[in-house]
């Protein structure tokens, strides 16, 4: 059992308690986790729903890398069946994770626009030419970076997820801050995205 717990803890976001919950639910291998899918993991009490896509993505990658190469069957032994279900599950899990990242990027673009509107509403006098231009440049660059993150999500989902989650934290509650704090927060969010894209 300890070996199983240790193996499950190799997944980022899975600590000892989560590994024990997974094992207790019969999800003691990466293949079992992938087969359970998002719905199966959500049914396990105590698992953070935000970590589920990342756990599935890592488990799927481990299953794919551990799969033994099977020699091509002779022509008379080939079947017309589609790919094995596990491969379909892996593709579905990966597709779901990428879709979720794209949705998150779209939500963050909306959040940036809401912050810009809040600044215009709260600080109309302070938005002199220089500050107004600075805010506009920062917003445009941030929105462009979020569009680019959607493309990166297909190639580098883990990196995209980390960058988008950090951006979400940086933007959270930012609209209620002072003008200088908002400008600084937008700049940090934009630079974080740009670093992930480089």
TIFI-354891 format. One record per residue (C-alpha): residue number from 1; residue in one letter; x, y, z. Coordinates in Angstrom, 1 decimal, decimal comma. Each point is the difference from the previous one (the first is absolute). Layout:
BEGIN
{site NUM; 'A'; {X; Y; Z}}
...
This chain:
BEGIN
{site 1; 'X'; {0,0; 0,0; 0,0}}
{site 2; 'X'; {2,8; 2,4; 0,9}}
{site 3; 'X'; {1,6; -0,6; -3,5}}
{site 4; 'X'; {-3,3; 0,9; -1,6}}
{site 5; 'X'; {-0,4; 3,2; 2,1}}
{site 6; 'X'; {3,6; 1,0; -0,9}}
{site 7; 'X'; {-0,7; -0,6; -3,7}}
{site 8; 'X'; {-3,2; 2,0; 0,0}}
{site 9; 'X'; {1,9; 2,9; 1,8}}
{site 10; 'X'; {2,2; 0,4; -3,1}}
{site 11; 'X'; {-3,0; 1,9; -1,5}}
{site 12; 'X'; {0,3; 3,7; 0,7}}
{site 13; 'X'; {-3,0; 1,0; 2,1}}
{site 14; 'X'; {-0,3; -3,4; 1,7}}
{site 15; 'X'; {1,2; -0,1; 3,6}}
{site 16; 'X'; {-0,1; -2,9; 2,4}}
{site 17; 'X'; {-3,6; 0,6; 1,0}}
{site 18; 'X'; {-1,2; 0,2; -3,6}}
{site 19; 'X'; {2,0; -3,0; -1,0}}
{site 20; 'X'; {-1,6; -2,0; 2,8}}
{site 21; 'X'; {-3,5; 1,1; -1,1}}
{site 22; 'X'; {0,8; -1,0; -3,6}}
{site 23; 'X'; {1,3; -3,4; 1,1}}
{site 24; 'X'; {-3,0; -0,6; 2,3}}
{site 25; 'X'; {-2,3; 0,8; -3,0}}
{site 26; 'X'; {1,8; -2,7; -2,0}}
{site 27; 'X'; {1,9; 2,5; -2,1}}
{site 28; 'X'; {3,4; -1,4; 0,9}}
{site 29; 'X'; {1,6; 0,3; -3,5}}
{site 30; 'X'; {0,4; 2,8; -2,5}}
{site 31; 'X'; {-2,1; -2,1; -2,4}}
{site 32; 'X'; {-2,8; -0,2; 2,5}}
{site 33; 'X'; {0,1; 3,7; 0,6}}
{site 34; 'X'; {-0,2; 0,7; -3,8}}
{site 35; 'X'; {-2,9; -2,5; -0,4}}
{site 36; 'X'; {-1,9; 1,6; 2,9}}
{site 37; 'X'; {0,2; 3,4; -1,8}}
{site 38; 'X'; {-1,0; 3,3; 1,4}}
{site 39; 'X'; {-3,4; -1,2; 1,2}}
{site 40; 'X'; {1,5; -2,9; 1,9}}
{site 41; 'X'; {2,6; 2,2; 1,7}}
{site 42; 'X'; {-2,7; 2,6; 1,0}}
{site 43; 'X'; {-1,9; -2,8; 1,7}}
{site 44; 'X'; {2,9; -0,5; 2,5}}
{site 45; 'X'; {-0,5; 2,2; 3,1}}
{site 46; 'X'; {2,8; 2,4; 0,8}}
{site 47; 'X'; {1,6; 0,3; -3,4}}
{site 48; 'X'; {0,4; 3,6; -1,1}}
{site 49; 'X'; {-2,1; 0,3; -3,3}}
{site 50; 'X'; {2,5; 2,6; -1,4}}
{site 51; 'X'; {2,8; -2,6; 0,2}}
{site 52; 'X'; {-1,9; -2,7; -1,8}}
{site 53; 'X'; {0,9; 1,0; -3,6}}
{site 54; 'X'; {3,7; 0,2; 0,9}}
{site 55; 'X'; {-0,2; -3,4; 1,7}}
{site 56; 'X'; {-1,7; -1,6; -3,0}}
{site 57; 'X'; {2,5; 1,6; -2,4}}
{site 58; 'X'; {3,0; -1,3; 1,9}}
{site 59; 'X'; {-1,5; -3,5; 0,5}}
{site 60; 'X'; {-0,8; -0,2; -3,7}}
{site 61; 'X'; {3,6; 1,1; -0,9}}
{site 62; 'X'; {1,4; -2,7; 2,3}}
{site 63; 'X'; {-2,2; -2,7; -1,5}}
{site 64; 'X'; {0,9; 1,1; -3,5}}
{site 65; 'X'; {3,8; 0,0; 0,8}}
{site 66; 'X'; {-0,2; -3,4; 1,8}}
{site 67; 'X'; {-2,0; -1,7; -2,7}}
{site 68; 'X'; {2,2; -2,8; -1,5}}
{site 69; 'X'; {0,5; 0,2; -3,8}}
{site 70; 'X'; {-2,0; -2,8; -1,6}}
{site 71; 'X'; {1,2; -1,5; -3,3}}
{site 72; 'X'; {-2,3; 0,6; -2,9}}
{site 73; 'X'; {-2,2; -3,1; -0,6}}
{site 74; 'X'; {0,2; -1,8; -3,3}}
{site 75; 'X'; {-2,6; 1,1; -2,5}}
{site 76; 'X'; {-2,2; -3,0; 0,5}}
{site 77; 'X'; {-0,1; 0,7; 3,8}}
{site 78; 'X'; {-0,9; 3,6; -0,2}}
{site 79; 'X'; {-3,4; 1,0; 1,1}}
{site 80; 'X'; {-2,2; 2,8; -1,1}}
{site 81; 'X'; {-0,6; 1,0; 3,6}}
{site 82; 'X'; {0,8; 3,6; 1,0}}
{site 83; 'X'; {2,8; 0,9; 2,3}}
{site 84; 'X'; {-0,3; -1,5; 3,5}}
{site 85; 'X'; {-2,2; 1,8; 2,5}}
{site 86; 'X'; {2,9; 1,1; 2,1}}
{site 87; 'X'; {1,4; 2,0; -2,9}}
{site 88; 'X'; {-3,4; 1,6; -0,6}}
{site 89; 'X'; {-0,2; 0,9; 3,8}}
{site 90; 'X'; {3,5; 1,5; -0,2}}
{site 91; 'X'; {-0,9; 2,1; -3,0}}
{site 92; 'X'; {-3,3; 1,1; 1,7}}
{site 93; 'X'; {1,7; 0,9; 3,2}}
{site 94; 'X'; {2,6; 2,0; -1,9}}
{site 95; 'X'; {-2,6; 1,7; -2,1}}
{site 96; 'X'; {-2,1; 0,9; 3,1}}
{site 97; 'X'; {3,0; 1,4; 1,8}}
{site 98; 'X'; {0,9; 2,2; -3,0}}
{site 99; 'X'; {-3,6; 1,1; -0,3}}
{site 100; 'X'; {0,0; 1,0; 3,7}}
{site 101; 'X'; {3,2; 2,0; -0,5}}
{site 102; 'X'; {-1,5; 1,9; -2,9}}
{site 103; 'X'; {-3,1; 0,7; 2,0}}
{site 104; 'X'; {2,1; 1,3; 2,9}}
{site 105; 'X'; {1,9; 2,3; -2,4}}
{site 106; 'X'; {-3,3; 1,4; -1,3}}
{site 107; 'X'; {-1,2; 0,6; 3,6}}
{site 108; 'X'; {3,3; 1,8; 0,8}}
{site 109; 'X'; {-0,5; 2,2; -3,1}}
{site 110; 'X'; {-3,4; 0,9; 1,3}}
{site 111; 'X'; {1,4; 0,7; 3,4}}
{site 112; 'X'; {2,6; 2,4; -1,5}}
{site 113; 'X'; {-2,7; 1,9; -1,8}}
{site 114; 'X'; {-2,1; 0,2; 3,2}}
{site 115; 'X'; {3,1; 1,4; 1,8}}
{site 116; 'X'; {0,5; 2,6; -2,8}}
{site 117; 'X'; {-3,7; 1,0; 0,3}}
{site 118; 'X'; {0,3; 0,3; 3,8}}
{site 119; 'X'; {3,0; 2,2; -0,4}}
{site 120; 'X'; {-1,8; 2,3; -2,4}}
{site 121; 'X'; {-3,0; 0,2; 2,4}}
{site 122; 'X'; {2,0; 0,5; 3,2}}
{site 123; 'X'; {2,8; 2,2; -1,2}}
{site 124; 'X'; {-1,2; 2,2; -2,9}}
{site 125; 'X'; {1,9; 3,0; 1,0}}
{site 126; 'X'; {3,3; -1,8; 0,6}}
{site 127; 'X'; {0,0; -1,6; -3,5}}
{site 128; 'X'; {2,1; 2,8; -1,5}}
{site 129; 'X'; {1,5; -0,6; -3,3}}
{site 130; 'X'; {3,1; -1,7; 1,3}}
{site 131; 'X'; {-1,8; -2,3; 2,5}}
{site 132; 'X'; {-2,8; -0,7; -2,4}}
{site 133; 'X'; {2,4; -1,0; -2,7}}
{site 134; 'X'; {2,0; -2,2; 2,4}}
{site 135; 'X'; {-3,2; -1,8; 1,1}}
{site 136; 'X'; {-1,1; -0,5; -3,6}}
{site 137; 'X'; {3,4; -1,4; -1,1}}
{site 138; 'X'; {0,1; -2,3; 3,0}}
{site 139; 'X'; {-3,5; -1,3; -0,7}}
{site 140; 'X'; {0,5; -0,5; -3,7}}
{site 141; 'X'; {3,3; -1,9; 0,7}}
{site 142; 'X'; {-1,6; -2,1; 2,7}}
{site 143; 'X'; {-3,0; -0,9; -2,2}}
{site 144; 'X'; {2,4; -0,9; -2,9}}
{site 145; 'X'; {2,0; -2,2; 2,4}}
{site 146; 'X'; {-3,1; -1,8; 1,1}}
{site 147; 'X'; {-0,9; -0,7; -3,7}}
{site 148; 'X'; {3,5; -1,4; -0,5}}
{site 149; 'X'; {-0,4; -2,1; 3,2}}
{site 150; 'X'; {-2,9; -1,8; -1,7}}
{site 151; 'X'; {2,4; -1,1; -2,8}}
{site 152; 'X'; {2,7; -1,0; 2,5}}
{site 153; 'X'; {-2,6; -2,1; 1,9}}
{site 154; 'X'; {0,0; -2,5; -2,9}}
{site 155; 'X'; {3,8; -0,4; 0,0}}
{site 156; 'X'; {0,9; 0,6; 3,7}}
{site 157; 'X'; {-3,1; -0,6; 2,2}}
{site 158; 'X'; {1,8; -0,2; 3,3}}
{site 159; 'X'; {1,9; 3,2; -0,6}}
{site 160; 'X'; {-3,2; 1,7; -1,2}}
{site 161; 'X'; {-1,9; -1,1; 3,1}}
{site 162; 'X'; {2,6; 1,3; 2,4}}
{site 163; 'X'; {0,2; 3,4; -1,8}}
{site 164; 'X'; {-3,8; 0,3; -0,1}}
{site 165; 'X'; {-0,5; -0,9; 3,6}}
{site 166; 'X'; {2,6; 2,6; 1,1}}
{site 167; 'X'; {-1,7; 2,6; -2,2}}
{site 168; 'X'; {-3,4; -0,9; 1,6}}
{site 169; 'X'; {1,5; 0,6; 3,5}}
{site 170; 'X'; {1,6; 3,3; -1,1}}
{site 171; 'X'; {-3,2; 1,3; -1,5}}
{site 172; 'X'; {-2,2; -1,2; 2,9}}
{site 173; 'X'; {-1,4; 3,0; 1,9}}
{site 174; 'X'; {2,2; 2,4; -1,9}}
{site 175; 'X'; {-2,9; 2,2; -1,2}}
{site 176; 'X'; {-0,5; 1,1; 3,7}}
{site 177; 'X'; {3,5; 1,3; 0,4}}
{site 178; 'X'; {1,5; 3,4; -0,4}}
{site 179; 'X'; {1,0; 1,1; -3,5}}
{site 180; 'X'; {3,7; -0,5; 0,5}}
{site 181; 'X'; {-0,6; -3,4; 1,4}}
{site 182; 'X'; {-2,3; -0,9; -3,0}}
{site 183; 'X'; {2,6; 1,1; -2,5}}
{site 184; 'X'; {2,7; -1,9; 1,8}}
{site 185; 'X'; {-2,1; -3,1; 0,2}}
{site 186; 'X'; {-0,9; 0,1; -3,7}}
{site 187; 'X'; {3,6; 0,4; -0,9}}
{site 188; 'X'; {1,0; -3,0; 2,2}}
{site 189; 'X'; {-2,7; -2,1; -1,6}}
{site 190; 'X'; {1,0; 1,0; -3,5}}
{site 191; 'X'; {3,7; -0,6; 0,7}}
{site 192; 'X'; {-0,7; -3,5; 1,5}}
{site 193; 'X'; {-1,9; -1,0; -3,1}}
{site 194; 'X'; {2,7; 1,3; -2,3}}
{site 195; 'X'; {2,6; -2,0; 1,9}}
{site 196; 'X'; {-2,0; -3,1; -0,4}}
{site 197; 'X'; {-0,3; 0,6; -3,7}}
{site 198; 'X'; {3,7; 0,6; -0,5}}
